[in-house]
Amino acid sequence: MSTNLSIESRNLNLQIDEINSHLDNVLSWCNQNKLSLNVDKTKYVLIKNYQNPFTLNSNIILNFKELEKVDSIKFLGVTINTTLNWEPHISELRKSLRKVSGLLFRASKFLPLHAMILLYNALAHSKIVYCIEIWGNAPSTHFDKIFIIQKQLVRHVFKRPPNDHTAPLFHKAKILPVPHLYTHRICLIAHNIFYNNPTNEPPYPTRSSKINLPLPKATSTCGQRQPNYQASEAWNSLPVPIREIRNTTSFKAALKQHLLDSLV
């Protein structure tokens, strides 16, 4: 079992003692409940803006041992790195999808189309969609690498050459491209936020704005990549009739169809 402890501060150097105290409390709780905490495997990652040169002036201590600082760490299947650009996670995902690509290429020689689509959904879609709400806001330099290999996978499904246009193939197989898949997931989150927030009040008395979500202020590209900003932006860009669907299942189906229709 893995456990994590997160602390947010404008200057962690002023809170080193507090951090160490929290860690001691965690260790004490584990001992009291007869749980074993592997200190040797406990590490920490310092998350900050890539332009921020901040470093810790003191060591983080647990059970009289200095914890190792790492640039990235895997938690629940997602690799988190110090700048949250998701490059390590995407790199691991690409490696996994390359193996699937080889399998689909070989299978396409003897399996029919419907079986190839099932195989894609089982082996590739499940990997791509996992926590895409989290890593899907990665910079395009990293995110597009997954889209490129996804297009390769879809070409294998349809036994098409490497340079074939893929939009009609995605539409025919009812497979969402990675950018649309990310939009689909964050719009589902926005739908849940909107219809389960009784205090949500429309800022203007127009029909469309009554089902808008407020767009957080963002003065930088990094700010526009934040999940709350992207969820609101994606939700507000949907057609009004789709946003008016209250039932989650019906909304999910209509949203997917809308995104598929945008491909052609």
Helices and strands as residue ranges (DSSP letters): G 12-15, H 16-32, G 39-41, E 43-44, E 61-62, E 65-66, E 68-69, E 72-75, E 78-81, H 87-107, H 113-120, I 121-125, H 126-129, H 132-135, H 140-158, H 167-173, H 178-195, G 209-211, H 221-224, H 227-236, H 240-243, H 248-261
